[in-house]
Amino acid sequence: MVDQAKKKASKSAVTIVDVAALAGVSIKTVSRVVNSEPNVRQSTRTRVSQAISELNYRPNTAARVLSGKRFYVIGLVYENPNEFSYMKDVLNGALKACEAGGYTLLLLPLTLPNKELVSEVQIFATQSRLDGVILPAPMGDYSEINALLDELEIPFARIAPKTDIADNISVVCNDEEASYSVTKFVIEQGHTRIGFIKGDPEHGATDKRFNGYKSALKDFKLKYDSKLVCDGQFSFESGKSATRKLFKLTDRPTAIIASNDDMAAGTIYEAHERGLNVPNDLSVIGFDDTPIASQIWPPLTTVRQPIMEMAESATTLLIRKLRGENIELPDEPFKCSVVTRASTMHR
């Protein structure tokens, strides 16, 4: 463990995380030593001091962040996406809540996968003097980031996480129910060969939307066919790639449901490339009702997800918690709805 901490620290700027790892203590303990706070055993203080010296660590603003002083700054840590439409709504919702609450919003886009995630978040949180952090999917499901923020005693709120954390602020929408509804809609149009393009496996919504699709097939007595299911990454290019695979099937699907609008746009692109008419030859359905859904031709039938409202709600709850207010977490998920446009038709 010690050798690993030294090796890691030598490759990048030394952080409080590295000192804690080398000394074998918590981040909070390192902060107490840096700030000359009481209630730290002398043996622990010596071990931390030795780690600081050995790594040549220079304390930054972590001391002030951990001291309880308020700076009225909230950070938004998010995956740097290939397609920005979803994050645009998240940013707008968070910004609206921050402006209403008197907070500044700072952004940290990260590329996944990234071995330095925790260190980057730690530097961002301490040097930017964050009071709180918003974690959209999939950031909210990284246990290391959650643990780091807990150690730093920085409250955080998660948007659309896979899992629950007791007493943690999180907001979700009814992804599985919405996916069931849109699959039912396609089935009721007369389609029996329905392709499905899954999203990024790191996102909690991916499994929920896939489960809704499978449940609808089962309830309407349609056999599940794994050949009709392809993996995607929530990007336009992954939608094109998945659609090409589906078009190679001898009995290709007559409808394709993509787990977001960007992938559905890729599906429509591939259909046009092959001279197929949407929706006469192929019905296409997306998810999220982002701007691209109404900008492409034909306009996309999709599921409207209240992304901006979810982000605003999560940020507002976080600000209220920072003010010391008693907050009640949402009992029900945000509701999605099917928006029908010209990319689907009855068979």
C-alpha positions as CSV (number, residue, x, y, z in Angstrom):
1,M,0.0,0.0,0.0
2,V,2.8,2.4,0.9
3,D,4.8,1.7,-2.3
4,Q,1.6,2.1,-4.3
5,A,0.9,5.5,-2.8
6,K,4.4,6.7,-3.5
7,K,4.3,5.4,-7.1
8,K,1.0,7.0,-7.7
9,A,2.0,10.3,-6.2
10,S,5.1,10.5,-8.2
11,K,3.1,10.5,-11.5
12,S,0.9,13.5,-10.7
13,A,0.5,16.4,-8.3
14,V,0.5,15.2,-4.7
15,T,-2.9,15.5,-3.0
16,I,-4.3,15.0,0.4
17,V,-5.6,11.6,-0.8
18,D,-2.0,10.5,-1.5
19,V,-0.9,11.6,2.0
20,A,-3.8,9.8,3.6
21,A,-2.9,6.6,1.7
22,L,0.7,6.7,2.6
23,A,0.1,7.4,6.3
24,G,-2.7,4.9,6.5
25,V,-5.2,7.4,7.9
26,S,-8.3,9.2,6.7
27,I,-8.4,12.4,4.7
28,K,-10.0,14.1,7.7
29,T,-7.1,13.1,9.9
30,V,-4.6,14.6,7.5
31,S,-6.6,17.8,7.6
32,R,-6.5,17.9,11.4
33,V,-2.7,17.5,11.3
34,V,-2.3,20.2,8.6
35,N,-4.4,22.6,10.7
36,S,-2.7,21.7,14.0
37,E,-6.0,20.6,15.5
38,P,-6.2,18.7,18.8
39,N,-7.5,15.2,19.4
40,V,-4.9,13.5,17.2
41,R,-2.6,10.9,18.7
42,Q,1.1,11.9,18.6
43,S,2.0,8.7,16.9
44,T,-0.6,9.4,14.2
45,R,0.5,13.0,13.9
46,T,4.1,11.9,13.4
47,R,3.1,9.4,10.8
48,V,1.2,12.0,8.8
49,S,4.0,14.5,9.1
50,Q,6.4,12.0,7.8
51,A,4.1,11.2,4.8
52,I,3.8,15.0,4.1
53,S,7.5,15.4,4.1
54,E,8.2,12.3,2.1
55,L,5.7,13.2,-0.6
56,N,6.6,16.9,-0.5
57,Y,3.0,17.7,-0.1
58,R,1.9,21.3,-0.1
59,P,-1.4,21.9,1.7
60,N,-4.0,23.8,-0.3
61,T,-7.4,25.2,0.6
62,A,-8.6,21.9,2.0
63,A,-8.1,23.3,5.5
64,R,-10.5,26.0,4.9
65,V,-13.0,23.7,3.2
66,L,-12.9,21.3,6.1
67,S,-13.1,24.1,8.7
68,G,-16.8,24.7,8.1
69,K,-16.4,28.1,6.5
70,R,-19.0,28.8,3.7
71,F,-18.0,30.0,0.3
72,Y,-21.3,29.6,-1.5
73,V,-19.9,27.5,-4.3
74,I,-21.4,24.3,-5.7
75,G,-19.5,22.0,-8.0
76,L,-21.0,19.9,-10.8
77,V,-18.8,16.9,-11.6
78,Y,-19.9,15.2,-14.8
79,E,-18.8,12.8,-17.5
80,N,-17.6,14.8,-20.5
81,P,-20.1,13.4,-23.1
82,N,-19.8,12.8,-26.8
83,E,-23.2,14.4,-27.3
84,F,-23.9,17.4,-25.1
85,S,-27.7,17.7,-25.3
86,Y,-28.4,15.8,-22.1
87,M,-25.8,17.6,-20.0
88,K,-27.0,21.0,-21.4
89,D,-30.3,20.4,-19.5
90,V,-28.5,19.2,-16.4
91,L,-26.4,22.4,-16.4
92,N,-29.3,24.7,-17.0
93,G,-31.3,23.1,-14.2
94,A,-28.4,23.2,-11.7
95,L,-27.6,26.8,-12.7
96,K,-31.2,27.9,-12.2
97,A,-31.3,26.5,-8.7
98,C,-27.9,28.1,-7.9
99,E,-28.9,31.5,-9.1
100,A,-32.1,31.3,-7.0
101,G,-30.2,30.2,-3.9
102,G,-27.3,32.7,-4.2
103,Y,-24.6,30.1,-5.1
104,T,-21.9,30.0,-7.8
105,L,-21.8,26.9,-10.0
106,L,-18.4,25.5,-11.0
107,L,-18.0,22.7,-13.5
108,L,-15.6,19.7,-13.7
109,P,-16.0,17.6,-16.8
110,L,-14.1,14.3,-16.7
111,T,-13.3,11.7,-19.2
112,L,-14.2,8.1,-18.3
113,P,-12.6,5.7,-17.7
114,N,-10.0,7.7,-15.7
115,K,-7.7,6.2,-13.0
116,E,-7.2,9.7,-11.6
117,L,-10.9,10.4,-11.0
118,V,-10.7,10.6,-7.2
119,S,-7.6,12.8,-7.2
120,E,-9.1,15.2,-9.8
121,V,-12.3,15.5,-7.8
122,Q,-10.3,16.0,-4.6
123,I,-8.3,18.8,-6.1
124,F,-11.4,20.4,-7.6
125,A,-13.4,20.2,-4.3
126,T,-10.6,21.6,-2.1
127,Q,-9.0,24.2,-4.4
128,S,-12.4,25.5,-5.5
129,R,-13.7,25.7,-1.9
130,L,-16.8,23.8,-2.7
131,D,-19.7,23.8,-0.2
132,G,-21.5,21.0,-2.1
133,V,-21.3,18.8,-5.2
134,I,-23.9,17.7,-7.8
135,L,-23.2,14.2,-9.3
136,P,-25.1,13.3,-12.5
137,A,-25.0,9.7,-13.7
138,P,-22.7,7.9,-13.8
139,M,-20.6,9.9,-11.4
140,G,-23.0,9.4,-8.5
141,D,-22.4,5.6,-8.6
142,Y,-18.6,5.8,-8.1
143,S,-18.3,4.7,-4.5
144,E,-14.7,6.2,-4.3
145,I,-16.0,9.7,-5.1
146,N,-18.9,9.3,-2.6
147,A,-16.4,8.2,0.0
148,L,-14.0,11.1,-0.7
149,L,-16.8,13.7,-0.4
150,D,-17.9,12.0,2.9
151,E,-14.3,12.2,4.2
152,L,-14.1,15.9,3.2
153,E,-17.5,16.5,4.8
154,I,-18.9,18.0,1.6
155,P,-22.6,17.2,1.0
156,F,-23.5,16.0,-2.4
157,A,-26.6,15.2,-4.4
158,R,-26.9,12.5,-7.1
159,I,-29.0,12.6,-10.3
160,A,-30.4,9.2,-11.6
161,P,-28.0,6.9,-9.7
162,K,-28.2,3.1,-9.9
163,T,-28.2,2.5,-6.2
164,D,-29.6,4.2,-3.1
165,I,-27.5,5.6,-0.3
166,A,-29.2,6.1,3.1
167,D,-30.1,9.7,3.8
168,N,-28.4,10.9,0.6
169,I,-30.0,13.4,-1.7
170,S,-30.9,11.7,-5.0
171,V,-33.5,12.2,-7.7
172,V,-34.6,9.7,-10.3
173,C,-37.2,9.3,-12.9
174,N,-39.4,6.3,-13.8
175,D,-37.1,4.9,-16.5
176,E,-38.3,1.4,-16.4
177,E,-42.0,2.3,-16.5
178,A,-41.4,4.8,-19.3
179,S,-39.5,2.2,-21.4
180,Y,-42.3,-0.2,-20.8
181,S,-44.8,2.4,-22.1
182,V,-42.9,3.2,-25.2
183,T,-42.4,-0.5,-26.0
184,K,-46.1,-1.1,-25.5
185,F,-46.8,1.8,-27.9
186,V,-44.6,0.2,-30.6
187,I,-46.2,-3.2,-30.0
188,E,-49.7,-1.7,-30.3
189,Q,-48.7,-0.3,-33.7
190,G,-48.3,-3.8,-34.9
191,H,-44.6,-4.4,-34.6
192,T,-43.4,-7.8,-33.5
193,R,-39.7,-7.6,-34.5
194,I,-38.5,-4.7,-32.2
195,G,-34.8,-3.9,-31.9
196,F,-33.4,-2.3,-28.8
197,I,-30.1,-0.4,-28.5
198,K,-28.8,-0.3,-24.9
199,G,-27.0,2.7,-23.4
200,D,-23.7,3.1,-21.5
201,P,-23.5,0.3,-18.9
202,E,-22.1,2.8,-16.3
203,H,-25.5,4.7,-16.3
204,G,-28.3,3.5,-14.0
205,A,-30.9,4.3,-16.6
206,T,-29.4,1.7,-19.0
207,D,-30.6,-1.4,-17.1
208,K,-33.9,0.2,-16.2
209,R,-34.8,1.0,-19.8
210,F,-33.7,-2.4,-21.0
211,N,-35.8,-4.1,-18.2
212,G,-38.8,-2.1,-19.3
213,Y,-38.4,-3.3,-22.8
214,K,-38.2,-6.9,-21.8
215,S,-41.1,-6.7,-19.4
216,A,-43.4,-5.3,-22.2
217,L,-42.4,-8.1,-24.6
218,K,-43.2,-10.6,-21.9
219,D,-46.6,-9.1,-21.0
220,F,-47.6,-8.9,-24.7
221,K,-46.5,-12.5,-25.4
222,L,-43.6,-11.6,-27.7
223,K,-40.5,-13.8,-27.5
224,Y,-37.3,-12.1,-26.3
225,D,-34.6,-12.4,-29.0
226,S,-31.1,-11.4,-27.9
227,K,-30.1,-10.9,-31.6
228,L,-32.4,-7.9,-31.6
229,V,-30.5,-6.2,-28.8
230,C,-27.2,-4.3,-29.3
231,D,-25.0,-2.4,-26.9
232,G,-24.5,1.3,-27.3
233,Q,-22.8,4.2,-25.5
234,F,-25.4,7.0,-25.7
235,S,-23.6,8.5,-28.7
236,F,-24.6,9.1,-32.3
237,E,-21.8,6.9,-33.6
238,S,-22.7,4.0,-31.3
239,G,-26.3,4.2,-32.6
240,K,-25.1,3.9,-36.1
241,S,-22.9,1.0,-35.3
242,A,-25.6,-0.9,-33.4
243,T,-28.1,-0.2,-36.3
244,R,-25.7,-1.7,-38.8
245,K,-25.6,-4.9,-36.8
246,L,-29.4,-5.1,-36.6
247,F,-29.7,-4.5,-40.4
248,K,-27.4,-7.5,-41.1
249,L,-30.0,-9.8,-39.6
250,T,-31.9,-11.9,-42.1
251,D,-35.2,-10.9,-40.5
252,R,-34.3,-7.4,-39.5
253,P,-36.4,-5.4,-37.0
254,T,-39.3,-3.3,-38.3
255,A,-38.9,-0.9,-35.3
256,I,-35.9,0.1,-33.3
257,I,-36.0,1.6,-29.8
258,A,-32.8,3.4,-28.8
259,S,-32.0,4.2,-25.2
260,N,-31.4,7.9,-26.0
261,D,-32.1,10.4,-28.8
262,D,-28.5,10.6,-30.0
263,M,-28.4,6.9,-30.7
264,A,-31.9,7.1,-32.4
265,A,-30.5,9.8,-34.6
266,G,-27.7,7.4,-35.6
267,T,-30.4,4.8,-36.4
268,I,-32.3,7.2,-38.7
269,Y,-29.0,8.1,-40.4
270,E,-28.2,4.5,-41.2
271,A,-31.8,3.9,-42.4
272,H,-31.4,6.8,-44.9
273,E,-28.0,5.5,-46.0
274,R,-29.7,2.2,-47.0
275,G,-32.6,3.9,-48.8
276,L,-35.1,2.9,-46.1
277,N,-38.0,5.1,-45.4
278,V,-38.7,6.2,-41.9
279,P,-41.3,5.3,-40.7
280,N,-42.7,3.3,-43.7
281,D,-39.9,0.8,-43.7
282,L,-38.6,1.3,-40.1
283,S,-40.1,3.0,-37.0
284,V,-37.5,4.6,-34.8
285,I,-37.9,5.7,-31.1
286,G,-35.6,7.5,-28.8
287,F,-35.4,8.5,-25.2
288,D,-35.0,11.9,-23.4
289,D,-36.7,14.3,-25.9
290,T,-33.5,16.4,-26.3
291,P,-33.4,19.1,-29.0
292,I,-32.1,16.7,-31.7
293,A,-35.4,14.8,-31.5
294,S,-37.3,17.7,-33.2
295,Q,-34.4,18.8,-35.4
296,I,-33.8,15.6,-37.4
297,W,-36.1,14.3,-40.2
298,P,-38.4,12.8,-39.6
299,P,-38.9,14.2,-36.1
300,L,-38.4,11.5,-33.5
301,T,-40.9,9.7,-31.4
302,T,-39.3,9.7,-28.0
303,V,-39.7,9.6,-24.2
304,R,-39.7,13.0,-22.6
305,Q,-37.6,13.0,-19.5
306,P,-37.7,16.0,-17.2
307,I,-33.9,16.4,-17.1
308,M,-33.8,20.1,-16.3
309,E,-36.4,19.7,-13.5
310,M,-34.5,16.8,-11.9
311,A,-31.2,18.8,-11.9
312,E,-32.9,21.8,-10.5
313,S,-34.6,19.8,-7.8
314,A,-31.4,18.0,-6.7
315,T,-29.5,21.3,-6.5
316,T,-32.3,23.0,-4.6
317,L,-32.4,20.2,-2.1
318,L,-28.6,20.4,-1.7
319,I,-28.7,24.1,-1.1
320,R,-31.4,23.7,1.5
321,K,-29.3,21.1,3.3
322,L,-26.3,23.5,3.2
323,R,-28.5,26.1,4.9
324,G,-29.3,23.6,7.7
325,E,-32.9,23.1,6.7
326,N,-34.8,19.9,7.3
327,I,-35.4,18.4,3.9
328,E,-37.7,15.7,2.7
329,L,-36.5,13.6,-0.2
330,P,-38.9,12.9,-3.1
331,D,-41.2,10.0,-2.4
332,E,-41.9,9.4,-6.1
333,P,-39.7,9.4,-9.2
334,F,-40.1,12.1,-11.8
335,K,-42.5,11.1,-14.5
336,C,-41.6,10.6,-18.1
337,S,-44.1,10.7,-21.0
338,V,-44.2,9.3,-24.6
339,V,-44.0,12.1,-27.3
340,T,-45.2,10.8,-30.7
341,R,-43.8,12.3,-33.9
342,A,-43.3,11.2,-37.5
343,S,-40.7,8.5,-37.0
344,T,-43.4,6.0,-36.1
345,M,-46.5,4.8,-37.8
346,H,-49.1,1.9,-37.7
347,R,-48.2,-1.1,-39.7
